[in-house]
Amino acid sequence: MLGSCASTIACHVLSATVKGQGYSLPADIQYVDTRWEVPVVLPLRDCLAQELSLLCEFDSLKTQELLDRPCSGINGLVASFVARLREENPSREHTIVRTAQKLKPFPFNKFSANGYHDFLPSRLRPKFQDVDSDESASSEVLCLICRSPFSESELQNFESTRRKSQKKIDLYTAYCCQSCHFQILPGGRDLYDHFFSLIPRFWTERADTASASHSSLRDQIEDYLLEDDDDGN
């Protein structure tokens, strides 16, 4: 359970858009996120930071102020911009979140049929969605680093790179989204070995397992696949 409120999510919406993570954005702003080993819930998604601050003050709850940081990065600049919008009109944070909410969520942002839907208050149930039977079987290719789902273009590049990969480093690189390629991966390929050695082992094991499962499935249907030079007759 995370305490991300509407103000924090509004900043994330803008910064993710600037970073080129628009396709995966819906995955990060829903009430439920089951991509992780432990499902994530955002119960404060509809509350503004000012509202929560007033509530804590009325209930005599202790709060802690975050240290001011220089606005040199994208996140800092976006936070400064949203703070300026808040001074002009506090409802604009809600407007940003509601606009992003219109994007279609992924199957892992919904409750399964045997989930916790029945335990929710009736007034909150319409905000949550259940996974359809056909959706529950679908699986997304997720980035090795940020766990963002791959877009169509990223999937095509992933399949091409994965088939050509001869080393595990090439496989791990294929499992990274374009945003992580640009922002996180080191500039030179000679630095990849050291970089992936710093990543938690169970992250890379996930890529190994997914690749082995994909290869096993391909072996099962290989007799039915057309070669590139087949004319389809």
Number of C-alpha atoms within 10 A of each C-alpha: 12 10 12 18 19 23 25 18 22 25 22 19 22 22 20 18 13 13 15 14 21 17 16 20 22 19 23 19 24 23 20 20 21 16 17 9 6 9 12 17 18 18 15 16 21 16 17 20 16 13 11 13 13 12 12 13 12 9 8 9 10 8 9 5 5 6 6 7 8 9 12 8 10 14 17 16 15 19 19 15 13 21 16 12 14 15 10 10 10 16 13 16 22 18 13 18 22 14 11 19 15 9 15 12 18 19 23 22 25 22 20 18 12 9 11 9 17 9 8 11 9 10 7 9 13 9 9 14 16 18 18 13 10 8 14 15 9 10 11 15 18 19 20 21 19 11 18 23 23 22 18 10 9 17 18 12 15 20 13 12 16 19 12 11 15 10 9 15 17 17 20 23 22 24 28 25 25 20 16 20 15 13 10 12 18 14 11 7 12 9 11 16 12 10 14 17 11 8 12 10 10 9 14 20 13 13 20 15 11 14 16 12 12 11 12 12 11 13 10 9 9 11 8 8 9 10 9 7 6 8 7 7 3
